[in-house]
Amino acid sequence: MRPDPTSPAQWTAALLIGAAAILLLYNTLPVALAYPRAGTAALVLFALFAVPFAVMRRRLAGHLALPAAALALGLVWGATVAVMTSLFGSRALHGLLATAHGPAWAERWAPVLAAPLVEEVVKAAGVVLVVAIFWGRLHGVLDGIVLGAFCGAGFQIVEGYAFAMSSTVVNRAGDAVAPVVAVFLVRGVLAGLWSHAIFTAIAGAGIAYAATRRTTRAAWVAAGSVAGVIVLHAVWNSPLLRDGLGLGSLGVLGGIMLKGLPAVLIVWWLVRWARRTEAPVAVGPRA
């Protein structure tokens, strides 16, 4: 079954993505034009986030039914609608927290409370919308895992790019690549494995589970998966173990792994479980 180009879900996706893309270009294009070398380096480096998930799709191809167009739509949703909605939504919640508890408290805890809630809900909404558009093509949980990973990777690419360009401007070093590489080492190499793509892969698994089973219990599984990744994201953003318990660089690295590894292990277990329980997809057109 191919998506109906006149369906409400498809029109909704097109309008939201178009509006978000305009906002994204408005916010990023001036800096990209002012720092072309840094911008190109940032885009190339952070685009590498999509590579492992493209490899994942290829290795799981026999169990996947969603076409490449669905994954591309998830990637674009994460890079546009999810990024821009999270930007404004997190700022709004930060302001509410600052009003309620004071600016200092909000500065410390808004990344823990506001960012995970807004970001994970909006990314999960993108997964739901893509599933609705390609309703007849969803085969099982593995489809949801890969779709969620692509949606999260889109968010991760643009967020990393934005941090890299912000660092370039703040460092006042001109159109230099060094600040971009430094940000990539921190946000890409150290934090990239257990970040947005992994979180949304977990939410995608729950959403696909509900969509393919259509029971009350399955709906609760989907809701629980989104709530779970909000908690995992909050723990990741929290000050917990940030100083590595005073053990230096190795302590900091250990803290990063302790906070981030559970999400990776959950995805690993979900993939193994789904491969055991879901029948391979019959060979057919994948466009």
C-alpha positions in Angstrom: 0.0 0.0 0.0 1.4 3.4 -1.0 0.6 6.5 1.1 -2.4 8.5 -0.1 -1.0 12.0 -1.1 -4.4 13.6 -0.1 -4.5 12.1 3.4 -4.7 14.5 6.3 -1.6 13.0 7.9 0.4 13.7 4.8 -0.8 17.2 4.5 -0.1 17.8 8.2 3.4 16.5 7.8 4.0 18.7 4.7 2.7 21.9 6.3 4.6 21.4 9.6 7.9 20.4 7.9 7.6 23.3 5.4 7.0 25.9 8.2 9.8 24.4 10.4 12.2 24.3 7.5 11.7 28.0 6.8 12.3 28.8 10.5 15.3 26.6 10.6 16.9 28.4 7.6 16.0 31.8 9.0 17.9 30.9 12.2 20.9 29.1 10.7 21.6 30.5 7.2 23.1 33.9 8.2 25.7 32.2 10.3 26.4 29.5 7.7 27.0 32.2 5.1 29.3 34.1 7.4 31.3 31.0 8.3 31.2 28.7 5.2 34.2 26.5 6.1 33.1 26.0 9.6 29.5 25.4 8.5 30.5 22.8 5.9 32.7 21.0 8.3 30.0 20.9 10.9 27.4 19.6 8.5 29.7 16.9 7.2 30.8 15.7 10.6 27.4 15.7 12.2 25.8 14.1 9.2 27.9 11.0 10.1 25.3 10.3 12.7 23.0 8.9 10.0 25.6 6.4 8.8 25.3 3.7 11.6 21.5 3.8 11.3 21.7 3.4 7.5 24.0 0.4 8.2 21.4 -0.9 10.7 18.7 -0.6 8.1 20.7 -2.6 5.6 21.6 -5.3 8.1 17.9 -5.7 9.2 16.5 -5.3 5.7 15.0 -8.8 5.8 12.8 -7.8 8.7 11.8 -4.3 7.6 8.8 -3.2 5.5 8.9 0.6 5.8 10.2 2.1 2.5 13.2 4.4 2.3 10.7 7.3 1.9 9.3 6.7 5.4 12.7 6.8 7.0 13.7 9.9 5.0 10.5 11.6 6.2 11.3 10.7 9.8 14.8 12.1 9.3 13.5 15.3 7.9 10.9 15.6 10.7 13.6 15.2 13.4 15.8 17.8 11.6 13.1 20.4 11.2 9.8 20.2 13.2 11.3 18.4 16.2 14.3 20.8 16.4 12.3 24.0 16.0 9.4 23.0 18.3 11.9 21.9 20.9 13.8 25.1 20.7 10.7 27.3 21.4 9.0 24.8 23.7 12.1 24.3 25.9 12.5 28.1 26.1 8.9 28.5 27.2 9.2 25.8 29.9 12.5 27.3 31.0 10.8 30.7 31.5 8.0 29.1 33.5 10.5 27.3 35.7 12.4 30.5 36.2 9.2 32.3 37.2 8.2 29.6 39.6 11.6 28.7 41.2 14.1 31.5 40.2 16.5 31.9 37.3 19.4 30.0 39.0 17.3 27.0 39.8 15.9 27.0 36.2 19.3 27.3 34.7 20.4 24.1 36.5 17.2 22.0 36.2 15.5 23.1 33.0 17.8 20.9 30.9 16.7 18.0 33.1 13.0 18.7 33.2 12.1 20.8 30.1 14.3 19.6 27.3 13.6 15.8 27.7 9.9 16.3 27.9 9.5 18.6 24.9 12.1 16.9 22.7 11.0 13.3 23.2 7.3 14.0 22.8 7.8 15.9 19.6 10.2 13.3 18.1 7.7 10.5 19.1 4.9 12.5 17.4 6.9 12.4 14.2 7.1 8.6 14.4 3.4 8.4 15.0 2.7 10.7 12.0 5.0 8.7 9.6 3.4 5.4 10.8 0.0 7.0 10.0 1.1 8.0 6.5 2.6 4.6 5.7 -0.1 2.7 7.7 -0.2 -0.4 5.5 3.6 -0.8 5.3 4.5 -1.2 9.0 5.6 -4.8 9.7 6.7 -4.8 13.3 8.8 -3.4 16.1 12.0 -3.4 14.1 10.4 -1.0 11.7 9.6 1.3 14.6 13.2 1.0 16.0 14.8 2.0 12.7 12.2 4.8 12.0 12.7 6.2 15.5 16.5 6.1 15.0 16.3 8.0 11.8 14.0 10.6 13.4 16.4 11.0 16.3 19.4 11.2 14.0 17.8 14.1 12.1 17.4 15.9 15.4 20.9 15.0 16.4 22.5 16.3 13.2 20.9 19.7 13.4 21.4 20.1 17.1 25.1 19.2 16.8 25.5 21.6 13.8 23.9 24.4 15.8 26.1 23.8 18.8 29.2 23.7 16.6 28.3 27.0 14.8 27.5 28.6 18.1 30.9 27.6 19.4 32.5 29.1 16.3 30.8 32.4 16.8 31.6 32.5 20.6 35.3 31.6 20.1 35.7 34.6 17.7 38.4 32.7 15.8 36.9 33.5 12.4 35.9 30.9 9.9 37.9 28.2 11.6 37.3 24.4 11.8 38.9 23.8 15.2 35.9 24.8 17.3 33.7 22.6 15.2 35.9 19.6 15.6 36.1 20.2 19.4 32.3 20.2 19.6 32.0 17.1 17.5 34.5 15.2 19.7 32.3 16.1 22.8 28.8 15.9 21.4 29.6 13.3 18.6 32.2 10.9 19.9 31.6 11.0 23.6 27.8 11.7 23.7 26.7 10.7 20.2 26.1 7.0 20.8 23.6 7.4 23.6 21.7 10.4 22.5 18.6 11.3 20.4 18.7 8.5 17.9 18.9 5.8 20.6 16.1 7.5 22.7 13.7 7.8 19.8 14.5 4.2 18.7 13.1 3.0 22.0 10.0 5.2 21.6 9.6 4.0 18.0 9.7 0.4 19.2 6.8 1.1 21.6 4.8 3.0 19.0 5.3 0.2 16.4 4.3 -2.4 19.0 1.0 -0.6 19.6 0.3 0.0 15.9 0.8 -3.6 15.0 -1.2 -5.1 17.9 -3.9 -2.4 18.5 -4.8 -3.4 22.0 -5.2 -1.4 25.2 -2.1 -3.1 26.7 -0.1 -2.3 23.6 -1.1 1.4 23.8 0.2 1.5 27.4 3.4 -0.1 26.2 3.8 2.8 23.6 3.0 5.4 26.3 5.5 3.7 28.7 8.2 3.7 26.0 7.9 7.5 25.5 7.8 8.1 29.3 10.8 5.8 29.7 12.9 7.7 27.2 11.9 11.0 28.8 13.4 9.6 32.1 16.5 8.3 30.3 17.0 11.7 28.7 16.5 13.5 32.0 19.1 11.3 33.7 21.5 11.9 30.8 21.0 15.7 31.1 21.3 15.7 34.9 24.3 16.8 36.9 24.6 13.2 38.2 28.2 12.0 37.8 29.1 15.0 35.7 32.3 15.5 37.7 33.2 11.8 37.6 33.3 11.7 41.4 36.5 13.6 41.4 38.4 10.8 39.5 39.5 12.9 36.6 39.0 12.2 32.9 38.5 8.5 33.5 35.8 9.2 36.1 34.0 11.6 33.8 34.1 9.0 31.0 32.8 6.3 33.4 30.0 8.7 34.4 29.0 9.2 30.8 28.9 5.5 30.2 26.9 4.8 33.3 24.2 7.3 32.3 24.1 6.5 28.6 24.8 2.8 28.3 21.3 1.7 29.6 19.6 3.2 26.6 22.0 1.5 24.2 21.5 -1.9 26.0 17.7 -1.5 25.8 17.9 -0.9 22.0 20.2 -3.9 21.7 17.8 -6.1 23.6 14.8 -4.8 21.6 16.5 -5.6 18.3 17.4 -9.1 19.4 13.9 -9.7 20.8 12.2 -8.4 17.6 14.4 -10.5 15.3 13.5 -13.6 17.3 9.8 -13.0 17.4 9.0 -11.3 14.1 8.9 -13.2 10.8 11.0 -12.0 7.9 9.3 -9.7 5.4 8.3 -11.2 2.1 10.5 -9.9 -0.7 8.8 -7.0 -2.6 9.3 -3.4 -3.7 10.9 -1.2 -1.1 10.6 2.2 -2.8 
